[in-house]
């Protein structure tokens, strides 16, 4: 499984509300076997995945969003084999 990014960066709009945070705020729902079947986050991943640097989005930096999504997809792929 992929490791998490060395540094979790949030968009400038979110930083004052989150504070100094160096952990992703992802949650998961377990399915049979203790594996995670659903990942979710209150912080936006989609604008980051699109690479948009827009203000007013409460979420992850685009590079971090892509790294987190890649890790989640590889985690899911590992369980499918």
mmCIF file of the N, C-alpha and C atoms, coordinates in Angstrom:
data_MODEL
# 
_entry.id   MODEL 
# 
loop_
_atom_site.group_PDB 
_atom_site.id 
_atom_site.type_symbol 
_atom_site.label_atom_id 
_atom_site.label_alt_id 
_atom_site.label_comp_id 
_atom_site.label_asym_id 
_atom_site.label_entity_id 
_atom_site.label_seq_id 
_atom_site.pdbx_PDB_ins_code 
_atom_site.Cartn_x 
_atom_site.Cartn_y 
_atom_site.Cartn_z 
_atom_site.occupancy 
_atom_site.B_iso_or_equiv 
_atom_site.pdbx_formal_charge 
_atom_site.auth_seq_id 
_atom_site.auth_comp_id 
_atom_site.auth_asym_id 
_atom_site.auth_atom_id 
_atom_site.pdbx_PDB_model_num 
ATOM 1   N N  . UNK A 1 1  ? 0.846   -1.185  0.000   1.00 0.00 ? 1  UNK A N  1 
ATOM 2   C CA . UNK A 1 1  ? 0.000   0.000   0.000   1.00 0.00 ? 1  UNK A CA 1 
ATOM 3   C C  . UNK A 1 1  ? 0.887   1.242   0.000   1.00 0.00 ? 1  UNK A C  1 
ATOM 4   N N  . UNK A 1 2  ? 0.434   2.274   -0.666  1.00 0.00 ? 2  UNK A N  1 
ATOM 5   C CA . UNK A 1 2  ? 1.156   3.536   -0.733  1.00 0.00 ? 2  UNK A CA 1 
ATOM 6   C C  . UNK A 1 2  ? 1.192   4.200   0.642   1.00 0.00 ? 2  UNK A C  1 
ATOM 7   N N  . UNK A 1 3  ? 2.280   4.866   0.905   1.00 0.00 ? 3  UNK A N  1 
ATOM 8   C CA . UNK A 1 3  ? 2.359   5.630   2.147   1.00 0.00 ? 3  UNK A CA 1 
ATOM 9   C C  . UNK A 1 3  ? 1.712   6.985   1.944   1.00 0.00 ? 3  UNK A C  1 
ATOM 10  N N  . UNK A 1 4  ? 1.366   7.624   3.045   1.00 0.00 ? 4  UNK A N  1 
ATOM 11  C CA . UNK A 1 4  ? 0.741   8.944   2.931   1.00 0.00 ? 4  UNK A CA 1 
ATOM 12  C C  . UNK A 1 4  ? 1.796   9.981   2.558   1.00 0.00 ? 4  UNK A C  1 
ATOM 13  N N  . UNK A 1 5  ? 1.372   11.108  2.010   1.00 0.00 ? 5  UNK A N  1 
ATOM 14  C CA . UNK A 1 5  ? 2.331   12.171  1.665   1.00 0.00 ? 5  UNK A CA 1 
ATOM 15  C C  . UNK A 1 5  ? 3.094   12.639  2.901   1.00 0.00 ? 5  UNK A C  1 
ATOM 16  N N  . UNK A 1 6  ? 4.336   13.076  2.706   1.00 0.00 ? 6  UNK A N  1 
ATOM 17  C CA . UNK A 1 6  ? 5.159   13.533  3.827   1.00 0.00 ? 6  UNK A CA 1 
ATOM 18  C C  . UNK A 1 6  ? 4.542   14.735  4.534   1.00 0.00 ? 6  UNK A C  1 
ATOM 19  N N  . UNK A 1 7  ? 3.901   15.582  3.777   1.00 0.00 ? 7  UNK A N  1 
ATOM 20  C CA . UNK A 1 7  ? 3.307   16.777  4.365   1.00 0.00 ? 7  UNK A CA 1 
ATOM 21  C C  . UNK A 1 7  ? 1.911   16.963  3.788   1.00 0.00 ? 7  UNK A C  1 
ATOM 22  N N  . UNK A 1 8  ? 0.948   17.094  4.663   1.00 0.00 ? 8  UNK A N  1 
ATOM 23  C CA . UNK A 1 8  ? -0.426  17.325  4.237   1.00 0.00 ? 8  UNK A CA 1 
ATOM 24  C C  . UNK A 1 8  ? -0.651  18.833  4.211   1.00 0.00 ? 8  UNK A C  1 
ATOM 25  N N  . UNK A 1 9  ? -0.943  19.346  3.036   1.00 0.00 ? 9  UNK A N  1 
ATOM 26  C CA . UNK A 1 9  ? -1.195  20.777  2.887   1.00 0.00 ? 9  UNK A CA 1 
ATOM 27  C C  . UNK A 1 9  ? -2.661  20.996  2.545   1.00 0.00 ? 9  UNK A C  1 
ATOM 28  N N  . UNK A 1 10 ? -3.230  21.975  3.183   1.00 0.00 ? 10 UNK A N  1 
ATOM 29  C CA . UNK A 1 10 ? -4.601  22.365  2.900   1.00 0.00 ? 10 UNK A CA 1 
ATOM 30  C C  . UNK A 1 10 ? -4.585  23.680  2.131   1.00 0.00 ? 10 UNK A C  1 
ATOM 31  N N  . UNK A 1 11 ? -5.641  23.948  1.426   1.00 0.00 ? 11 UNK A N  1 
ATOM 32  C CA . UNK A 1 11 ? -5.762  25.214  0.702   1.00 0.00 ? 11 UNK A CA 1 
ATOM 33  C C  . UNK A 1 11 ? -5.728  26.375  1.694   1.00 0.00 ? 11 UNK A C  1 
ATOM 34  N N  . UNK A 1 12 ? -5.290  27.525  1.235   1.00 0.00 ? 12 UNK A N  1 
ATOM 35  C CA . UNK A 1 12 ? -5.141  28.687  2.120   1.00 0.00 ? 12 UNK A CA 1 
ATOM 36  C C  . UNK A 1 12 ? -6.451  29.068  2.787   1.00 0.00 ? 12 UNK A C  1 
ATOM 37  N N  . UNK A 1 13 ? -7.574  28.855  2.125   1.00 0.00 ? 13 UNK A N  1 
ATOM 38  C CA . UNK A 1 13 ? -8.885  29.164  2.706   1.00 0.00 ? 13 UNK A CA 1 
ATOM 39  C C  . UNK A 1 13 ? -9.173  28.278  3.919   1.00 0.00 ? 13 UNK A C  1 
ATOM 40  N N  . UNK A 1 14 ? -8.704  27.047  3.897   1.00 0.00 ? 14 UNK A N  1 
ATOM 41  C CA . UNK A 1 14 ? -9.000  26.092  4.967   1.00 0.00 ? 14 UNK A CA 1 
ATOM 42  C C  . UNK A 1 14 ? -8.032  26.187  6.145   1.00 0.00 ? 14 UNK A C  1 
ATOM 43  N N  . UNK A 1 15 ? -6.827  26.632  5.911   1.00 0.00 ? 15 UNK A N  1 
ATOM 44  C CA . UNK A 1 15 ? -5.792  26.622  6.961   1.00 0.00 ? 15 UNK A CA 1 
ATOM 45  C C  . UNK A 1 15 ? -6.198  27.331  8.245   1.00 0.00 ? 15 UNK A C  1 
ATOM 46  N N  . UNK A 1 16 ? -6.787  28.536  8.201   1.00 0.00 ? 16 UNK A N  1 
ATOM 47  C CA . UNK A 1 16 ? -7.154  29.186  9.469   1.00 0.00 ? 16 UNK A CA 1 
ATOM 48  C C  . UNK A 1 16 ? -8.223  28.409  10.251  1.00 0.00 ? 16 UNK A C  1 
ATOM 49  N N  . UNK A 1 17 ? -9.062  27.683  9.552   1.00 0.00 ? 17 UNK A N  1 
ATOM 50  C CA . UNK A 1 17 ? -10.130 26.936  10.211  1.00 0.00 ? 17 UNK A CA 1 
ATOM 51  C C  . UNK A 1 17 ? -9.652  25.593  10.741  1.00 0.00 ? 17 UNK A C  1 
ATOM 52  N N  . UNK A 1 18 ? -8.690  24.996  10.082  1.00 0.00 ? 18 UNK A N  1 
ATOM 53  C CA . UNK A 1 18 ? -8.179  23.687  10.491  1.00 0.00 ? 18 UNK A CA 1 
ATOM 54  C C  . UNK A 1 18 ? -7.050  23.825  11.496  1.00 0.00 ? 18 UNK A C  1 
ATOM 55  N N  . UNK A 1 19 ? -6.257  24.871  11.375  1.00 0.00 ? 19 UNK A N  1 
ATOM 56  C CA . UNK A 1 19 ? -5.097  25.044  12.240  1.00 0.00 ? 19 UNK A CA 1 
ATOM 57  C C  . UNK A 1 19 ? -3.913  24.276  11.699  1.00 0.00 ? 19 UNK A C  1 
ATOM 58  N N  . UNK A 1 20 ? -2.927  24.080  12.535  1.00 0.00 ? 20 UNK A N  1 
ATOM 59  C CA . UNK A 1 20 ? -1.735  23.339  12.116  1.00 0.00 ? 20 UNK A CA 1 
ATOM 60  C C  . UNK A 1 20 ? -2.068  21.857  12.146  1.00 0.00 ? 20 UNK A C  1 
ATOM 61  N N  . UNK A 1 21 ? -2.247  21.319  11.004  1.00 0.00 ? 21 UNK A N  1 
ATOM 62  C CA . UNK A 1 21 ? -2.664  19.931  10.845  1.00 0.00 ? 21 UNK A CA 1 
ATOM 63  C C  . UNK A 1 21 ? -1.743  19.282  9.829   1.00 0.00 ? 21 UNK A C  1 
ATOM 64  N N  . UNK A 1 22 ? -1.107  18.182  10.187  1.00 0.00 ? 22 UNK A N  1 
ATOM 65  C CA . UNK A 1 22 ? -0.243  17.489  9.246   1.00 0.00 ? 22 UNK A CA 1 
ATOM 66  C C  . UNK A 1 22 ? -0.716  16.051  9.030   1.00 0.00 ? 22 UNK A C  1 
ATOM 67  N N  . UNK A 1 23 ? -1.993  15.836  9.197   1.00 0.00 ? 23 UNK A N  1 
ATOM 68  C CA . UNK A 1 23 ? -2.595  14.529  8.966   1.00 0.00 ? 23 UNK A CA 1 
ATOM 69  C C  . UNK A 1 23 ? -3.784  14.707  8.037   1.00 0.00 ? 23 UNK A C  1 
ATOM 70  N N  . UNK A 1 24 ? -4.002  13.761  7.147   1.00 0.00 ? 24 UNK A N  1 
ATOM 71  C CA . UNK A 1 24 ? -5.218  13.847  6.326   1.00 0.00 ? 24 UNK A CA 1 
ATOM 72  C C  . UNK A 1 24 ? -6.429  13.578  7.202   1.00 0.00 ? 24 UNK A C  1 
ATOM 73  N N  . UNK A 1 25 ? -7.506  14.227  6.925   1.00 0.00 ? 25 UNK A N  1 
ATOM 74  C CA . UNK A 1 25 ? -8.722  14.041  7.717   1.00 0.00 ? 25 UNK A CA 1 
ATOM 75  C C  . UNK A 1 25 ? -9.700  13.184  6.913   1.00 0.00 ? 25 UNK A C  1 
ATOM 76  N N  . UNK A 1 26 ? -9.220  11.992  6.555   1.00 0.00 ? 26 UNK A N  1 
ATOM 77  C CA . UNK A 1 26 ? -10.035 11.037  5.819   1.00 0.00 ? 26 UNK A CA 1 
ATOM 78  C C  . UNK A 1 26 ? -10.679 10.079  6.805   1.00 0.00 ? 26 UNK A C  1 
ATOM 79  N N  . UNK A 1 27 ? -11.864 9.634   6.480   1.00 0.00 ? 27 UNK A N  1 
ATOM 80  C CA . UNK A 1 27 ? -12.566 8.639   7.276   1.00 0.00 ? 27 UNK A CA 1 
ATOM 81  C C  . UNK A 1 27 ? -12.885 7.460   6.383   1.00 0.00 ? 27 UNK A C  1 
ATOM 82  N N  . UNK A 1 28 ? -13.176 6.330   6.991   1.00 0.00 ? 28 UNK A N  1 
ATOM 83  C CA . UNK A 1 28 ? -13.500 5.156   6.203   1.00 0.00 ? 28 UNK A CA 1 
ATOM 84  C C  . UNK A 1 28 ? -14.591 4.337   6.866   1.00 0.00 ? 28 UNK A C  1 
ATOM 85  N N  . UNK A 1 29 ? -15.312 3.606   6.053   1.00 0.00 ? 29 UNK A N  1 
ATOM 86  C CA . UNK A 1 29 ? -16.342 2.690   6.520   1.00 0.00 ? 29 UNK A CA 1 
ATOM 87  C C  . UNK A 1 29 ? -15.832 1.283   6.248   1.00 0.00 ? 29 UNK A C  1 
ATOM 88  N N  . UNK A 1 30 ? -15.755 0.479   7.299   1.00 0.00 ? 30 UNK A N  1 
ATOM 89  C CA . UNK A 1 30 ? -15.265 -0.889  7.157   1.00 0.00 ? 30 UNK A CA 1 
ATOM 90  C C  . UNK A 1 30 ? -16.319 -1.800  6.559   1.00 0.00 ? 30 UNK A C  1 
ATOM 91  N N  . UNK A 1 31 ? -15.837 -2.770  5.795   1.00 0.00 ? 31 UNK A N  1 
ATOM 92  C CA . UNK A 1 31 ? -16.701 -3.812  5.248   1.00 0.00 ? 31 UNK A CA 1 
ATOM 93  C C  . UNK A 1 31 ? -16.193 -5.141  5.793   1.00 0.00 ? 31 UNK A C  1 
ATOM 94  N N  . UNK A 1 32 ? -16.712 -6.223  5.315   1.00 0.00 ? 32 UNK A N  1 
ATOM 95  C CA . UNK A 1 32 ? -16.310 -7.535  5.822   1.00 0.00 ? 32 UNK A CA 1 
ATOM 96  C C  . UNK A 1 32 ? -14.797 -7.725  5.705   1.00 0.00 ? 32 UNK A C  1 
ATOM 97  N N  . UNK A 1 33 ? -14.248 -8.388  6.681   1.00 0.00 ? 33 UNK A N  1 
ATOM 98  C CA . UNK A 1 33 ? -12.811 -8.611  6.683   1.00 0.00 ? 33 UNK A CA 1 
ATOM 99  C C  . UNK A 1 33 ? -12.022 -7.455  7.240   1.00 0.00 ? 33 UNK A C  1 
ATOM 100 N N  . UNK A 1 34 ? -12.700 -6.415  7.698   1.00 0.00 ? 34 UNK A N  1 
ATOM 101 C CA . UNK A 1 34 ? -12.021 -5.271  8.284   1.00 0.00 ? 34 UNK A CA 1 
ATOM 102 C C  . UNK A 1 34 ? -11.423 -4.291  7.286   1.00 0.00 ? 34 UNK A C  1 
ATOM 103 N N  . UNK A 1 35 ? -11.635 -4.549  6.010   1.00 0.00 ? 35 UNK A N  1 
ATOM 104 C CA . UNK A 1 35 ? -11.130 -3.613  4.993   1.00 0.00 ? 35 UNK A CA 1 
ATOM 105 C C  . UNK A 1 35 ? -12.043 -2.406  4.901   1.00 0.00 ? 35 UNK A C  1 
ATOM 106 N N  . UNK A 1 36 ? -11.484 -1.316  4.401   1.00 0.00 ? 36 UNK A N  1 
ATOM 107 C CA . UNK A 1 36 ? -12.272 -0.100  4.206   1.00 0.00 ? 36 UNK A CA 1 
ATOM 108 C C  . UNK A 1 36 ? -12.942 -0.178  2.844   1.00 0.00 ? 36 UNK A C  1 
ATOM 109 N N  . UNK A 1 37 ? -14.260 -0.002  2.826   1.00 0.00 ? 37 UNK A N  1 
ATOM 110 C CA . UNK A 1 37 ? -15.022 -0.072  1.583   1.00 0.00 ? 37 UNK A CA 1 
ATOM 111 C C  . UNK A 1 37 ? -15.380 1.290   1.031   1.00 0.00 ? 37 UNK A C  1 
ATOM 112 N N  . UNK A 1 38 ? -15.438 2.297   1.909   1.00 0.00 ? 38 UNK A N  1 
ATOM 113 C CA . UNK A 1 38 ? -15.793 3.659   1.500   1.00 0.00 ? 38 UNK A CA 1 
ATOM 114 C C  . UNK A 1 38 ? -14.877 4.635   2.224   1.00 0.00 ? 38 UNK A C  1 
ATOM 115 N N  . UNK A 1 39 ? -14.253 5.511   1.469   1.00 0.00 ? 39 UNK A N  1 
ATOM 116 C CA . UNK A 1 39 ? -13.482 6.613   2.038   1.00 0.00 ? 39 UNK A CA 1 
ATOM 117 C C  . UNK A 1 39 ? -14.293 7.891   1.870   1.00 0.00 ? 39 UNK A C  1 
ATOM 118 N N  . UNK A 1 40 ? -14.210 8.783   2.849   1.00 0.00 ? 40 UNK A N  1 
ATOM 119 C CA . UNK A 1 40 ? -14.838 10.086  2.691   1.00 0.00 ? 40 UNK A CA 1 
ATOM 120 C C  . UNK A 1 40 ? -14.082 11.120  3.520   1.00 0.00 ? 40 UNK A C  1 
ATOM 121 N N  . UNK A 1 41 ? -14.283 12.369  3.148   1.00 0.00 ? 41 UNK A N  1 
ATOM 122 C CA . UNK A 1 41 ? -13.615 13.474  3.816   1.00 0.00 ? 41 UNK A CA 1 
ATOM 123 C C  . UNK A 1 41 ? -14.520 14.689  3.798   1.00 0.00 ? 41 UNK A C  1 
ATOM 124 N N  . UNK A 1 42 ? -14.547 15.405  4.898   1.00 0.00 ? 42 UNK A N  1 
ATOM 125 C CA . UNK A 1 42 ? -15.294 16.668  4.926   1.00 0.00 ? 42 UNK A CA 1 
ATOM 126 C C  . UNK A 1 42 ? -14.579 17.732  4.095   1.00 0.00 ? 42 UNK A C  1 
ATOM 127 N N  . UNK A 1 43 ? -13.280 17.557  3.950   1.00 0.00 ? 43 UNK A N  1 
ATOM 128 C CA . UNK A 1 43 ? -12.491 18.500  3.157   1.00 0.00 ? 43 UNK A CA 1 
ATOM 129 C C  . UNK A 1 43 ? -12.536 18.076  1.691   1.00 0.00 ? 43 UNK A C  1 
ATOM 130 N N  . UNK A 1 44 ? -12.648 19.042  0.819   1.00 0.00 ? 44 UNK A N  1 
ATOM 131 C CA . UNK A 1 44 ? -12.821 18.791  -0.604  1.00 0.00 ? 44 UNK A CA 1 
ATOM 132 C C  . UNK A 1 44 ? -11.590 18.158  -1.235  1.00 0.00 ? 44 UNK A C  1 
ATOM 133 N N  . UNK A 1 45 ? -11.811 17.114  -1.993  1.00 0.00 ? 45 UNK A N  1 
ATOM 134 C CA . UNK A 1 45 ? -10.766 16.475  -2.795  1.00 0.00 ? 45 UNK A CA 1 
ATOM 135 C C  . UNK A 1 45 ? -10.943 16.787  -4.278  1.00 0.00 ? 45 UNK A C  1 
ATOM 136 N N  . UNK A 1 46 ? -12.174 17.002  -4.717  1.00 0.00 ? 46 UNK A N  1 
ATOM 137 C CA . UNK A 1 46 ? -12.473 17.106  -6.151  1.00 0.00 ? 46 UNK A CA 1 
ATOM 138 C C  . UNK A 1 46 ? -11.831 18.323  -6.820  1.00 0.00 ? 46 UNK A C  1 
ATOM 139 N N  . UNK A 1 47 ? -11.865 19.483  -6.200  1.00 0.00 ? 47 UNK A N  1 
ATOM 140 C CA . UNK A 1 47 ? -11.242 20.662  -6.820  1.00 0.00 ? 47 UNK A CA 1 
ATOM 141 C C  . UNK A 1 47 ? -9.734  20.468  -6.909  1.00 0.00 ? 47 UNK A C  1 
ATOM 142 N N  . UNK A 1 48 ? -9.167  19.823  -5.906  1.00 0.00 ? 48 UNK A N  1 
ATOM 143 C CA . UNK A 1 48 ? -7.740  19.523  -5.942  1.00 0.00 ? 48 UNK A CA 1 
ATOM 144 C C  . UNK A 1 48 ? -7.400  18.544  -7.047  1.00 0.00 ? 48 UNK A C  1 
ATOM 145 N N  . UNK A 1 49 ? -8.256  17.536  -7.239  1.00 0.00 ? 49 UNK A N  1 
ATOM 146 C CA . UNK A 1 49 ? -8.015  16.557  -8.300  1.00 0.00 ? 49 UNK A CA 1 
ATOM 147 C C  . UNK A 1 49 ? -8.083  17.198  -9.673  1.00 0.00 ? 49 UNK A C  1 
ATOM 148 N N  . UNK A 1 50 ? -8.911  18.226  -9.796  1.00 0.00 ? 50 UNK A N  1 
ATOM 149 C CA . UNK A 1 50 ? -9.003  18.950  -11.064 1.00 0.00 ? 50 UNK A CA 1 
ATOM 150 C C  . UNK A 1 50 ? -7.832  19.911  -11.241 1.00 0.00 ? 50 UNK A C  1 
ATOM 151 N N  . UNK A 1 51 ? -7.033  20.091  -10.174 1.00 0.00 ? 51 UNK A N  1 
ATOM 152 C CA . UNK A 1 51 ? -5.868  20.961  -10.254 1.00 0.00 ? 51 UNK A CA 1 
ATOM 153 C C  . UNK A 1 51 ? -6.205  22.436  -10.162 1.00 0.00 ? 51 UNK A C  1 
ATOM 154 N N  . UNK A 1 52 ? -7.404  22.732  -9.724  1.00 0.00 ? 52 UNK A N  1 
ATOM 155 C CA . UNK A 1 52 ? -7.839  24.128  -9.663  1.00 0.00 ? 52 UNK A CA 1 
ATOM 156 C C  . UNK A 1 52 ? -7.290  24.811  -8.414  1.00 0.00 ? 52 UNK A C  1 
ATOM 157 N N  . UNK A 1 53 ? -6.690  25.965  -8.586  1.00 0.00 ? 53 UNK A N  1 
ATOM 158 C CA . UNK A 1 53 ? -6.190  26.784  -7.483  1.00 0.00 ? 53 UNK A CA 1 
ATOM 159 C C  . UNK A 1 53 ? -7.174  27.931  -7.257  1.00 0.00 ? 53 UNK A C  1 
ATOM 160 N N  . UNK A 1 54 ? -8.374  27.602  -6.841  1.00 0.00 ? 54 UNK A N  1 
ATOM 161 C CA . UNK A 1 54 ? -9.392  28.627  -6.607  1.00 0.00 ? 54 UNK A CA 1 
ATOM 162 C C  . UNK A 1 54 ? -9.493  28.921  -5.118  1.00 0.00 ? 54 UNK A C  1 
ATOM 163 N N  . UNK A 1 55 ? -9.874  30.138  -4.801  1.00 0.00 ? 55 UNK A N  1 
ATOM 164 C CA . UNK A 1 55 ? -10.044 30.536  -3.412  1.00 0.00 ? 55 UNK A CA 1 
ATOM 165 C C  . UNK A 1 55 ? -11.451 30.156  -2.954  1.00 0.00 ? 55 UNK A C  1 
ATOM 166 N N  . UNK A 1 56 ? -11.613 29.986  -1.655  1.00 0.00 ? 56 UNK A N  1 
ATOM 167 C CA . UNK A 1 56 ? -12.923 29.695  -1.102  1.00 0.00 ? 56 UNK A CA 1 
ATOM 168 C C  . UNK A 1 56 ? -13.258 28.222  -1.046  1.00 0.00 ? 56 UNK A C  1 
ATOM 169 N N  . UNK A 1 57 ? -12.307 27.353  -1.377  1.00 0.00 ? 57 UNK A N  1 
ATOM 170 C CA . UNK A 1 57 ? -12.541 25.907  -1.317  1.00 0.00 ? 57 UNK A CA 1 
ATOM 171 C C  . UNK A 1 57 ? -11.915 25.382  -0.029  1.00 0.00 ? 57 UNK A C  1 
ATOM 172 N N  . UNK A 1 58 ? -12.716 24.706  0.753   1.00 0.00 ? 58 UNK A N  1 
ATOM 173 C CA . UNK A 1 58 ? -12.277 24.140  2.022   1.00 0.00 ? 58 UNK A CA 1 
ATOM 174 C C  . UNK A 1 58 ? -11.794 22.723  1.753   1.00 0.00 ? 58 UNK A C  1 
ATOM 175 N N  . UNK A 1 59 ? -10.519 22.591  1.438   1.00 0.00 ? 59 UNK A N  1 
ATOM 176 C CA . UNK A 1 59 ? -10.027 21.266  1.099   1.00 0.00 ? 59 UNK A CA 1 
ATOM 177 C C  . UNK A 1 59 ? -8.523  21.190  1.015   1.00 0.00 ? 59 UNK A C  1 
ATOM 178 N N  . UNK A 1 60 ? -8.078  20.139  0.354   1.00 0.00 ? 60 UNK A N  1 
ATOM 179 C CA . UNK A 1 60 ? -6.662  19.830  0.239   1.00 0.00 ? 60 UNK A CA 1 
ATOM 180 C C  . UNK A 1 60 ? -6.005  20.562  -0.927  1.00 0.00 ? 60 UNK A C  1 
ATOM 181 N N  . UNK A 1 61 ? -4.721  20.798  -0.782  1.00 0.00 ? 61 UNK A N  1 
ATOM 182 C CA . UNK A 1 61 ? -3.887  21.314  -1.855  1.00 0.00 ? 61 UNK A CA 1 
ATOM 183 C C  . UNK A 1 61 ? -3.969  20.331  -3.027  1.00 0.00 ? 61 UNK A C  1 
ATOM 184 N N  . UNK A 1 62 ? -3.950  20.812  -4.279  1.00 0.00 ? 62 UNK A N  1 
ATOM 185 C CA . UNK A 1 62 ? -4.092  19.900  -5.425  1.00 0.00 ? 62 UNK A CA 1 
ATOM 186 C C  . UNK A 1 62 ? -3.118  18.723  -5.447  1.00 0.00 ? 62 UNK A C  1 
ATOM 187 N N  . UNK A 1 63 ? -1.862  18.950  -5.146  1.00 0.00 ? 63 UNK A N  1 
ATOM 188 C CA . UNK A 1 63 ? -0.895  17.851  -5.165  1.00 0.00 ? 63 UNK A CA 1 
ATOM 189 C C  . UNK A 1 63 ? -1.213  16.820  -4.087  1.00 0.00 ? 63 UNK A C  1 
ATOM 190 N N  . UNK A 1 64 ? -1.592  17.276  -2.917  1.00 0.00 ? 64 UNK A N  1 
ATOM 191 C CA . UNK A 1 64 ? -1.941  16.367  -1.821  1.00 0.00 ? 64 UNK A CA 1 
ATOM 192 C C  . UNK A 1 64 ? -3.221  15.600  -2.144  1.00 0.00 ? 64 UNK A C  1 
ATOM 193 N N  . UNK A 1 65 ? -4.212  16.273  -2.726  1.00 0.00 ? 65 UNK A N  1 
ATOM 194 C CA . UNK A 1 65 ? -5.452  15.597  -3.109  1.00 0.00 ? 65 UNK A CA 1 
ATOM 195 C C  . UNK A 1 65 ? -5.162  14.449  -4.072  1.00 0.00 ? 65 UNK A C  1 
ATOM 196 N N  . UNK A 1 66 ? -4.284  14.685  -5.033  1.00 0.00 ? 66 UNK A N  1 
ATOM 197 C CA . UNK A 1 66 ? -3.932  13.641  -5.997  1.00 0.00 ? 66 UNK A CA 1 
ATOM 198 C C  . UNK A 1 66 ? -3.202  12.486  -5.318  1.00 0.00 ? 66 UNK A C  1 
ATOM 199 N N  . UNK A 1 67 ? -2.308  12.791  -4.388  1.00 0.00 ? 67 UNK A N  1 
ATOM 200 C CA . UNK A 1 67 ? -1.583  11.734  -3.677  1.00 0.00 ? 67 UNK A CA 1 
ATOM 201 C C  . UNK A 1 67 ? -2.527  10.906  -2.810  1.00 0.00 ? 67 UNK A C  1 
ATOM 202 N N  . UNK A 1 68 ? -3.442  11.570  -2.126  1.00 0.00 ? 68 UNK A N  1 
ATOM 203 C CA . UNK A 1 68 ? -4.400  10.846  -1.289  1.00 0.00 ? 68 UNK A CA 1 
ATOM 204 C C  . UNK A 1 68 ? -5.302  9.953   -2.137  1.00 0.00 ? 68 UNK A C  1 
ATOM 205 N N  . UNK A 1 69 ? -5.796  10.467  -3.237  1.00 0.00 ? 69 UNK A N  1 
ATOM 206 C CA . UNK A 1 69 ? -6.666  9.673   -4.102  1.00 0.00 ? 69 UNK A CA 1 
ATOM 207 C C  . UNK A 1 69 ? -5.903  8.483   -4.679  1.00 0.00 ? 69 UNK A C  1 
ATOM 208 N N  . UNK A 1 70 ? -4.683  8.704   -5.066  1.00 0.00 ? 70 UNK A N  1 
ATOM 209 C CA . UNK A 1 70 ? -3.864  7.602   -5.593  1.00 0.00 ? 70 UNK A CA 1 
ATOM 210 C C  . UNK A 1 70 ? -3.714  6.513   -4.535  1.00 0.00 ? 70 UNK A C  1 
ATOM 211 N N  . UNK A 1 71 ? -3.456  6.888   -3.306  1.00 0.00 ? 71 UNK A N  1 
ATOM 212 C CA . UNK A 1 71 ? -3.317  5.908   -2.222  1.00 0.00 ? 71 UNK A CA 1 
ATOM 213 C C  . UNK A 1 71 ? -4.616  5.138   -1.987  1.00 0.00 ? 71 UNK A C  1 
ATOM 214 N N  . UNK A 1 72 ? -5.744  5.826   -2.047  1.00 0.00 ? 72 UNK A N  1 
ATOM 215 C CA . UNK A 1 72 ? -7.025  5.154   -1.853  1.00 0.00 ? 72 UNK A CA 1 
ATOM 216 C C  . UNK A 1 72 ? -7.319  4.166   -2.991  1.00 0.00 ? 72 UNK A C  1 
ATOM 217 N N  . UNK A 1 73 ? -6.997  4.549   -4.208  1.00 0.00 ? 73 UNK A N  1 
ATOM 218 C CA . UNK A 1 73 ? -7.226  3.666   -5.359  1.00 0.00 ? 73 UNK A CA 1 
ATOM 219 C C  . UNK A 1 73 ? -6.311  2.437   -5.282  1.00 0.00 ? 73 UNK A C  1 
ATOM 220 N N  . UNK A 1 74 ? -5.058  2.634   -4.924  1.00 0.00 ? 74 UNK A N  1 
ATOM 221 C CA . UNK A 1 74 ? -4.148  1.499   -4.796  1.00 0.00 ? 74 UNK A CA 1 
ATOM 222 C C  . UNK A 1 74 ? -4.567  0.576   -3.650  1.00 0.00 ? 74 UNK A C  1 
ATOM 223 N N  . UNK A 1 75 ? -5.080  1.146   -2.582  1.00 0.00 ? 75 UNK A N  1 
ATOM 224 C CA . UNK A 1 75 ? -5.604  0.334   -1.473  1.00 0.00 ? 75 UNK A CA 1 
ATOM 225 C C  . UNK A 1 75 ? -6.767  -0.526  -1.973  1.00 0.00 ? 75 UNK A C  1 
ATOM 226 N N  . UNK A 1 76 ? -7.677  0.050   -2.720  1.00 0.00 ? 76 UNK A N  1 
ATOM 227 C CA . UNK A 1 76 ? -8.829  -0.686  -3.257  1.00 0.00 ? 76 UNK A CA 1 
ATOM 228 C C  . UNK A 1 76 ? -8.369  -1.756  -4.240  1.00 0.00 ? 76 UNK A C  1 
ATOM 229 N N  . UNK A 1 77 ? -7.391  -1.434  -5.076  1.00 0.00 ? 77 UNK A N  1 
ATOM 230 C CA . UNK A 1 77 ? -6.898  -2.382  -6.074  1.00 0.00 ? 77 UNK A CA 1 
ATOM 231 C C  . UNK A 1 77 ? -6.216  -3.569  -5.399  1.00 0.00 ? 77 UNK A C  1 
ATOM 232 N N  . UNK A 1 78 ? -5.514  -3.330  -4.330  1.00 0.00 ? 78 UNK A N  1 
ATOM 233 C CA . UNK A 1 78 ? -4.816  -4.392  -3.621  1.00 0.00 ? 78 UNK A CA 1 
ATOM 234 C C  . UNK A 1 78 ? -5.812  -5.431  -3.087  1.00 0.00 ? 78 UNK A C  1 
ATOM 235 N N  . UNK A 1 79 ? -6.950  -4.972  -2.604  1.00 0.00 ? 79 UNK A N  1 
ATOM 236 C CA . UNK A 1 79 ? -7.964  -5.873  -2.072  1.00 0.00 ? 79 UNK A CA 1 
ATOM 237 C C  . UNK A 1 79 ? -8.710  -6.627  -3.150  1.00 0.00 ? 79 UNK A C  1 
ATOM 238 N N  . UNK A 1 80 ? -8.673  -6.139  -4.379  1.00 0.00 ? 80 UNK A N  1 
ATOM 239 C CA . UNK A 1 80 ? -9.422  -6.773  -5.469  1.00 0.00 ? 80 UNK A CA 1 
ATOM 240 C C  . UNK A 1 80 ? -8.674  -7.975  -6.046  1.00 0.00 ? 80 UNK A C  1 
ATOM 241 N N  . UNK A 1 81 ? -7.417  -8.103  -5.728  1.00 0.00 ? 81 UNK A N  1 
ATOM 242 C CA . UNK A 1 81 ? -6.604  -9.180  -6.322  1.00 0.00 ? 81 UNK A CA 1 
ATOM 243 C C  . UNK A 1 81 ? -6.619  -10.426 -5.462  1.00 0.00 ? 81 UNK A C  1 
# 
